[in-house]
Amino acid sequence: MTDKNKLKSKIAGKGFTIKFLAQMLDASEATLSQKINNKVKFSTEDIKDISKILELTADEIRDIFLN
């Protein structure tokens, strides 16, 4: 289950919005929002892409996505 608060904090910490992150991922804002809110699971590829964009450490990836 994704820790949505930590993920949202990382997004905001980079100065991004969910809409901007969705555009960078070539996804709709609605789809990304569903994934952040645990309605739909993130794919492994999603996690890799988000991790690169947000420059997440291995510990942060575990804390956010593998909790």
Biopython code that builds the backbone (N, CA, C, O; Angstrom):
import numpy as np
from Bio.PDB.StructureBuilder import StructureBuilder

atoms = [
    (1, "MET", "N", (0.841, -1.184, 0.000)),
    (1, "MET", "CA", (0.000, 0.000, 0.000)),
    (1, "MET", "C", (0.882, 1.242, 0.000)),
    (1, "MET", "O", (1.844, 1.337, 0.763)),
    (2, "THR", "N", (0.551, 2.159, -0.840)),
    (2, "THR", "CA", (1.306, 3.397, -0.968)),
    (2, "THR", "C", (1.028, 4.327, 0.208)),
    (2, "THR", "O", (-0.122, 4.509, 0.609)),
    (3, "ASP", "N", (2.086, 4.910, 0.754)),
    (3, "ASP", "CA", (1.933, 5.921, 1.804)),
    (3, "ASP", "C", (1.696, 7.252, 1.099)),
    (3, "ASP", "O", (2.638, 7.948, 0.721)),
    (4, "LYS", "N", (0.422, 7.588, 0.930)),
    (4, "LYS", "CA", (0.076, 8.748, 0.118)),
    (4, "LYS", "C", (0.582, 10.052, 0.713)),
    (4, "LYS", "O", (0.921, 10.977, -0.026)),
    (5, "ASN", "N", (0.637, 10.141, 2.038)),
    (5, "ASN", "CA", (1.110, 11.386, 2.648)),
    (5, "ASN", "C", (2.592, 11.615, 2.366)),
    (5, "ASN", "O", (3.002, 12.736, 2.066)),
    (6, "LYS", "N", (3.388, 10.567, 2.461)),
    (6, "LYS", "CA", (4.816, 10.699, 2.162)),
    (6, "LYS", "C", (5.033, 11.018, 0.692)),
    (6, "LYS", "O", (5.878, 11.844, 0.348)),
    (7, "LEU", "N", (4.265, 10.359, -0.179)),
    (7, "LEU", "CA", (4.415, 10.607, -1.608)),
    (7, "LEU", "C", (4.015, 12.039, -1.948)),
    (7, "LEU", "O", (4.723, 12.724, -2.686)),
    (8, "LYS", "N", (2.897, 12.485, -1.420)),
    (8, "LYS", "CA", (2.455, 13.858, -1.676)),
    (8, "LYS", "C", (3.470, 14.867, -1.145)),
    (8, "LYS", "O", (3.701, 15.906, -1.764)),
    (9, "SER", "N", (4.072, 14.560, -0.006)),
    (9, "SER", "CA", (5.090, 15.431, 0.572)),
    (9, "SER", "C", (6.306, 15.532, -0.359)),
    (9, "SER", "O", (6.845, 16.620, -0.563)),
    (10, "LYS", "N", (6.731, 14.404, -0.917)),
    (10, "LYS", "CA", (7.868, 14.394, -1.843)),
    (10, "LYS", "C", (7.540, 15.165, -3.122)),
    (10, "LYS", "O", (8.385, 15.887, -3.650)),
    (11, "ILE", "N", (6.323, 15.012, -3.612)),
    (11, "ILE", "CA", (5.896, 15.735, -4.812)),
    (11, "ILE", "C", (5.943, 17.242, -4.545)),
    (11, "ILE", "O", (6.500, 18.002, -5.337)),
    (12, "ALA", "N", (5.360, 17.659, -3.433)),
    (12, "ALA", "CA", (5.342, 19.081, -3.071)),
    (12, "ALA", "C", (6.754, 19.592, -2.794)),
    (12, "ALA", "O", (7.086, 20.729, -3.129)),
    (13, "GLY", "N", (7.575, 18.754, -2.188)),
    (13, "GLY", "CA", (8.944, 19.144, -1.873)),
    (13, "GLY", "C", (9.772, 19.468, -3.110)),
    (13, "GLY", "O", (10.722, 20.248, -3.045)),
    (14, "LYS", "N", (9.408, 18.870, -4.227)),
    (14, "LYS", "CA", (10.084, 19.160, -5.499)),
    (14, "LYS", "C", (9.456, 20.368, -6.198)),
    (14, "LYS", "O", (9.925, 20.808, -7.247)),
    (15, "GLY", "N", (8.388, 20.891, -5.598)),
    (15, "GLY", "CA", (7.691, 22.014, -6.217)),
    (15, "GLY", "C", (6.745, 21.588, -7.325)),
    (15, "GLY", "O", (6.334, 22.404, -8.150)),
    (16, "PHE", "N", (6.399, 20.296, -7.341)),
    (16, "PHE", "CA", (5.517, 19.750, -8.366)),
    (16, "PHE", "C", (4.082, 19.672, -7.843)),
    (16, "PHE", "O", (3.833, 19.734, -6.639)),
    (17, "THR", "N", (3.164, 19.537, -8.770)),
    (17, "THR", "CA", (1.774, 19.227, -8.451)),
    (17, "THR", "C", (1.498, 17.823, -8.987)),
    (17, "THR", "O", (2.274, 17.281, -9.773)),
    (18, "ILE", "N", (0.397, 17.254, -8.554)),
    (18, "ILE", "CA", (0.003, 15.942, -9.077)),
    (18, "ILE", "C", (-0.247, 16.053, -10.578)),
    (18, "ILE", "O", (0.093, 15.146, -11.337)),
    (19, "LYS", "N", (-0.833, 17.149, -10.997)),
    (19, "LYS", "CA", (-1.090, 17.361, -12.424)),
    (19, "LYS", "C", (0.227, 17.377, -13.209)),
    (19, "LYS", "O", (0.331, 16.747, -14.261)),
    (20, "PHE", "N", (1.224, 18.091, -12.700)),
    (20, "PHE", "CA", (2.512, 18.170, -13.387)),
    (20, "PHE", "C", (3.191, 16.805, -13.429)),
    (20, "PHE", "O", (3.731, 16.411, -14.462)),
    (21, "LEU", "N", (3.166, 16.078, -12.302)),
    (21, "LEU", "CA", (3.767, 14.754, -12.258)),
    (21, "LEU", "C", (3.065, 13.822, -13.247)),
    (21, "LEU", "O", (3.719, 13.044, -13.942)),
    (22, "ALA", "N", (1.752, 13.901, -13.308)),
    (22, "ALA", "CA", (0.999, 13.076, -14.262)),
    (22, "ALA", "C", (1.439, 13.372, -15.695)),
    (22, "ALA", "O", (1.604, 12.452, -16.496)),
    (23, "GLN", "N", (1.629, 14.638, -16.015)),
    (23, "GLN", "CA", (2.088, 15.011, -17.356)),
    (23, "GLN", "C", (3.467, 14.416, -17.629)),
    (23, "GLN", "O", (3.721, 13.923, -18.729)),
    (24, "MET", "N", (4.358, 14.457, -16.641)),
    (24, "MET", "CA", (5.700, 13.904, -16.814)),
    (24, "MET", "C", (5.659, 12.389, -17.016)),
    (24, "MET", "O", (6.521, 11.820, -17.684)),
    (25, "LEU", "N", (4.651, 11.748, -16.434)),
    (25, "LEU", "CA", (4.497, 10.303, -16.554)),
    (25, "LEU", "C", (3.654, 9.907, -17.771)),
    (25, "LEU", "O", (3.449, 8.722, -18.034)),
    (26, "ASP", "N", (3.173, 10.903, -18.501)),
    (26, "ASP", "CA", (2.284, 10.677, -19.642)),
    (26, "ASP", "C", (1.041, 9.895, -19.205)),
    (26, "ASP", "O", (0.614, 8.941, -19.856)),
    (27, "ALA", "N", (0.484, 10.337, -18.080)),
    (27, "ALA", "CA", (-0.729, 9.708, -17.521)),
    (27, "ALA", "C", (-1.744, 10.805, -17.238)),
    (27, "ALA", "O", (-1.410, 11.989, -17.213)),
    (28, "SER", "N", (-2.978, 10.396, -17.029)),
    (28, "SER", "CA", (-3.983, 11.393, -16.679)),
    (28, "SER", "C", (-3.873, 11.707, -15.188)),
    (28, "SER", "O", (-3.429, 10.878, -14.394)),
    (29, "GLU", "N", (-4.276, 12.894, -14.837)),
    (29, "GLU", "CA", (-4.269, 13.303, -13.441)),
    (29, "GLU", "C", (-5.187, 12.399, -12.618)),
    (29, "GLU", "O", (-4.868, 12.051, -11.481)),
    (30, "ALA", "N", (-6.322, 12.024, -13.196)),
    (30, "ALA", "CA", (-7.280, 11.162, -12.494)),
    (30, "ALA", "C", (-6.667, 9.794, -12.187)),
    (30, "ALA", "O", (-6.831, 9.270, -11.085)),
    (31, "THR", "N", (-5.968, 9.223, -13.158)),
    (31, "THR", "CA", (-5.336, 7.918, -12.947)),
    (31, "THR", "C", (-4.267, 7.998, -11.873)),
    (31, "THR", "O", (-4.212, 7.146, -10.986)),
    (32, "LEU", "N", (-3.415, 9.015, -11.944)),
    (32, "LEU", "CA", (-2.368, 9.166, -10.936)),
    (32, "LEU", "C", (-2.985, 9.366, -9.554)),
    (32, "LEU", "O", (-2.498, 8.806, -8.573)),
    (33, "SER", "N", (-4.027, 10.142, -9.472)),
    (33, "SER", "CA", (-4.705, 10.373, -8.198)),
    (33, "SER", "C", (-5.264, 9.068, -7.625)),
    (33, "SER", "O", (-5.173, 8.827, -6.421)),
    (34, "GLN", "N", (-5.838, 8.233, -8.482)),
    (34, "GLN", "CA", (-6.356, 6.937, -8.030)),
    (34, "GLN", "C", (-5.236, 6.062, -7.473)),
    (34, "GLN", "O", (-5.422, 5.357, -6.481)),
    (35, "LYS", "N", (-4.077, 6.113, -8.119)),
    (35, "LYS", "CA", (-2.942, 5.319, -7.651)),
    (35, "LYS", "C", (-2.414, 5.854, -6.330)),
    (35, "LYS", "O", (-2.123, 5.079, -5.419)),
    (36, "ILE", "N", (-2.288, 7.155, -6.222)),
    (36, "ILE", "CA", (-1.808, 7.759, -4.976)),
    (36, "ILE", "C", (-2.747, 7.429, -3.824)),
    (36, "ILE", "O", (-2.299, 7.204, -2.699)),
    (37, "ASN", "N", (-4.036, 7.398, -4.098)),
    (37, "ASN", "CA", (-5.045, 7.148, -3.062)),
    (37, "ASN", "C", (-5.376, 5.667, -2.888)),
    (37, "ASN", "O", (-6.381, 5.319, -2.268)),
    (38, "ASN", "N", (-4.523, 4.793, -3.443)),
    (38, "ASN", "CA", (-4.632, 3.340, -3.271)),
    (38, "ASN", "C", (-5.907, 2.728, -3.835)),
    (38, "ASN", "O", (-6.363, 1.688, -3.359)),
    (39, "LYS", "N", (-6.481, 3.369, -4.847)),
    (39, "LYS", "CA", (-7.646, 2.786, -5.527)),
    (39, "LYS", "C", (-7.165, 1.846, -6.634)),
    (39, "LYS", "O", (-7.835, 0.870, -6.973)),
    (40, "VAL", "N", (-5.988, 2.159, -7.191)),
    (40, "VAL", "CA", (-5.347, 1.364, -8.243)),
    (40, "VAL", "C", (-3.882, 1.230, -7.844)),
    (40, "VAL", "O", (-3.291, 2.162, -7.299)),
    (41, "LYS", "N", (-3.299, 0.063, -8.119)),
    (41, "LYS", "CA", (-1.902, -0.158, -7.739)),
    (41, "LYS", "C", (-0.942, 0.484, -8.743)),
    (41, "LYS", "O", (-1.208, 0.530, -9.944)),
    (42, "PHE", "N", (0.182, 0.976, -8.214)),
    (42, "PHE", "CA", (1.263, 1.451, -9.068)),
    (42, "PHE", "C", (1.943, 0.249, -9.695)),
    (42, "PHE", "O", (2.160, -0.760, -9.024)),
    (43, "SER", "N", (2.281, 0.345, -10.967)),
    (43, "SER", "CA", (3.071, -0.703, -11.613)),
    (43, "SER", "C", (4.538, -0.510, -11.230)),
    (43, "SER", "O", (4.931, 0.548, -10.738)),
    (44, "THR", "N", (5.323, -1.529, -11.461)),
    (44, "THR", "CA", (6.761, -1.433, -11.205)),
    (44, "THR", "C", (7.358, -0.306, -12.041)),
    (44, "THR", "O", (8.218, 0.436, -11.568)),
    (45, "GLU", "N", (6.905, -0.183, -13.268)),
    (45, "GLU", "CA", (7.401, 0.878, -14.152)),
    (45, "GLU", "C", (7.017, 2.256, -13.612)),
    (45, "GLU", "O", (7.822, 3.186, -13.668)),
    (46, "ASP", "N", (5.792, 2.398, -13.087)),
    (46, "ASP", "CA", (5.373, 3.658, -12.470)),
    (46, "ASP", "C", (6.321, 4.037, -11.337)),
    (46, "ASP", "O", (6.768, 5.180, -11.239)),
    (47, "ILE", "N", (6.618, 3.062, -10.487)),
    (47, "ILE", "CA", (7.475, 3.312, -9.329)),
    (47, "ILE", "C", (8.869, 3.725, -9.781)),
    (47, "ILE", "O", (9.457, 4.648, -9.217)),
    (48, "LYS", "N", (9.402, 3.048, -10.796)),
    (48, "LYS", "CA", (10.724, 3.414, -11.325)),
    (48, "LYS", "C", (10.716, 4.845, -11.857)),
    (48, "LYS", "O", (11.617, 5.630, -11.560)),
    (49, "ASP", "N", (9.699, 5.178, -12.641)),
    (49, "ASP", "CA", (9.627, 6.510, -13.244)),
    (49, "ASP", "C", (9.465, 7.597, -12.188)),
    (49, "ASP", "O", (10.142, 8.624, -12.239)),
    (50, "ILE", "N", (8.578, 7.373, -11.244)),
    (50, "ILE", "CA", (8.356, 8.357, -10.177)),
    (50, "ILE", "C", (9.619, 8.518, -9.340)),
    (50, "ILE", "O", (9.974, 9.631, -8.953)),
    (51, "SER", "N", (10.286, 7.425, -9.066)),
    (51, "SER", "CA", (11.508, 7.465, -8.271)),
    (51, "SER", "C", (12.584, 8.310, -8.949)),
    (51, "SER", "O", (13.300, 9.062, -8.288)),
    (52, "LYS", "N", (12.691, 8.182, -10.260)),
    (52, "LYS", "CA", (13.663, 8.983, -11.011)),
    (52, "LYS", "C", (13.282, 10.459, -10.994)),
    (52, "LYS", "O", (14.120, 11.325, -10.741)),
    (53, "ILE", "N", (12.027, 10.729, -11.261)),
    (53, "ILE", "CA", (11.562, 12.117, -11.332)),
    (53, "ILE", "C", (11.725, 12.819, -9.983)),
    (53, "ILE", "O", (12.169, 13.966, -9.918)),
    (54, "LEU", "N", (11.361, 12.116, -8.908)),
    (54, "LEU", "CA", (11.415, 12.722, -7.574)),
    (54, "LEU", "C", (12.768, 12.512, -6.889)),
    (54, "LEU", "O", (12.988, 12.989, -5.776)),
    (55, "GLU", "N", (13.673, 11.792, -7.567)),
    (55, "GLU", "CA", (15.007, 11.505, -7.030)),
    (55, "GLU", "C", (14.927, 10.848, -5.646)),
    (55, "GLU", "O", (15.555, 11.298, -4.687)),
    (56, "LEU", "N", (14.139, 9.777, -5.573)),
    (56, "LEU", "CA", (13.939, 9.071, -4.309)),
    (56, "LEU", "C", (15.092, 8.118, -4.024)),
    (56, "LEU", "O", (15.644, 7.502, -4.935)),
    (57, "THR", "N", (15.442, 8.008, -2.767)),
    (57, "THR", "CA", (16.445, 7.033, -2.345)),
    (57, "THR", "C", (15.773, 5.664, -2.230)),
    (57, "THR", "O", (14.547, 5.560, -2.262)),
    (58, "ALA", "N", (16.583, 4.626, -2.098)),
    (58, "ALA", "CA", (16.037, 3.276, -1.930)),
    (58, "ALA", "C", (15.169, 3.209, -0.674)),
    (58, "ALA", "O", (14.116, 2.572, -0.682)),
    (59, "ASP", "N", (15.600, 3.854, 0.391)),
    (59, "ASP", "CA", (14.805, 3.866, 1.630)),
    (59, "ASP", "C", (13.471, 4.569, 1.424)),
    (59, "ASP", "O", (12.442, 4.108, 1.919)),
    (60, "GLU", "N", (13.484, 5.676, 0.699)),
    (60, "GLU", "CA", (12.241, 6.406, 0.434)),
    (60, "GLU", "C", (11.297, 5.572, -0.426)),
    (60, "GLU", "O", (10.086, 5.577, -0.204)),
    (61, "ILE", "N", (11.843, 4.864, -1.397)),
    (61, "ILE", "CA", (11.007, 3.998, -2.243)),
    (61, "ILE", "C", (10.327, 2.944, -1.375)),
    (61, "ILE", "O", (9.125, 2.708, -1.505)),
    (62, "ARG", "N", (11.090, 2.315, -0.496)),
    (62, "ARG", "CA", (10.512, 1.305, 0.411)),
    (62, "ARG", "C", (9.447, 1.926, 1.308)),
    (62, "ARG", "O", (8.358, 1.370, 1.459)),
    (63, "ASP", "N", (9.756, 3.072, 1.900)),
    (63, "ASP", "CA", (8.815, 3.724, 2.816)),
    (63, "ASP", "C", (7.519, 4.134, 2.137)),
    (63, "ASP", "O", (6.448, 4.044, 2.737)),
    (64, "ILE", "N", (7.607, 4.580, 0.901)),
    (64, "ILE", "CA", (6.424, 5.084, 0.198)),
    (64, "ILE", "C", (5.633, 3.964, -0.478)),
    (64, "ILE", "O", (4.414, 3.886, -0.325)),
    (65, "PHE", "N", (6.317, 3.105, -1.219)),
    (65, "PHE", "CA", (5.606, 2.151, -2.081)),
    (65, "PHE", "C", (5.503, 0.733, -1.538)),
    (65, "PHE", "O", (4.620, -0.020, -1.948)),
    (66, "LEU", "N", (6.379, 0.362, -0.638)),
    (66, "LEU", "CA", (6.401, -1.034, -0.169)),
    (66, "LEU", "C", (6.062, -1.150, 1.309)),
    (66, "LEU", "O", (6.547, -2.040, 2.009)),
    (67, "ASN", "N", (5.240, -0.253, 1.756)),
    (67, "ASN", "CA", (4.877, -0.183, 3.166)),
    (67, "ASN", "C", (3.827, -1.215, 3.519)),
    (67, "ASN", "O", (3.404, -1.297, 4.672)),
]
sb = StructureBuilder()
sb.init_structure("model")
sb.init_model(0)
sb.init_chain("A")
sb.init_seg("    ")
for serial, (resi, resn, name, xyz) in enumerate(atoms, 1):
    if name == "N":
        sb.init_residue(resn, " ", resi, " ")
    sb.init_atom(name, np.array(xyz, "f"), 0.0, 1.0, " ", f" {name:<3s}", serial, name[0])
structure = sb.get_structure()
